Amino acid sequence: MITIYKTKNYEELSRKTADIISAQLILKPHSVLGLATGSSPIGTYKELVRRCSEGTIDFSKVSTVNLDEYRGISGDNDQSYRYFMNTNLFDHVNIDKTKTNVPDGMATDSDAECERYDSVVSSMNGVDIQLLGIGHDGHIGFNEPCETFPKGTHVVKLTETTIKANSRLFASVDDVPREALTMGIGTIMAAKCVVLIASGKDKAEIVKKAFFGEVTPLIPASILQFHKNAILVADEDALSECNI
Ligand code: GLP
């Protein structure tokens, strides 16, 4: 079942998503949060930081698992997703960093790292809320369009579309890593609740396909139509192709 929240703009979207996460933390201080990177959640993280500094929410008992990490860059590289999470959220809230998890992009044996990451996720007794963005090709985490829905954490080759889209954050397109480690669709679907956030006209077409079109691994986010508790928080621009 999908619940859709339509917001006026990115700011309202960020507040609404922060409301959902705050409610979770208030109801269950020991929550396990599945977190995402990209531009979409930045406003949500800012709002969570603000609420934590005001004392409205508390991260001291929270554990986190991130969706993905580039392969071949270390956590202190400012392009890594570990660095993104530290600088956008973890460094500014009262979280115990030893309870925050991001796949290790520098692991020499990536397959072993994927297995290790899956056991970390399964040791947590379920992710309470998994936050997601959406790529222009419908990817979630780094699950790119493919023939079948991948189950667990795995290594992926990034598509040209994703490399190009993500190159805005690098000095040049050649600097974008070509591979990543990502949770699988199976791991994402096992979360008790998934919250996908989408903002902007450039996401309108893929939001329509993913949430109102055919469920297919060619549009990985479309599987969320089968999730028992999926929430789409999208602004008017991202919903502009949908009749709602
Ligand atoms: C990257 C991340 C995804 C994210 C996507 C969209 O590829 N791996 O998790 O959802 O970008 O990012 P943005 O929110 O910047 O559009």
Residues whose N, C-alpha, C, O or C-beta is under 5 A from the ligand:
A	BS01	GLP	A36 T37 G38 S39 S40 G133 I134 G135 H139 G141 F142
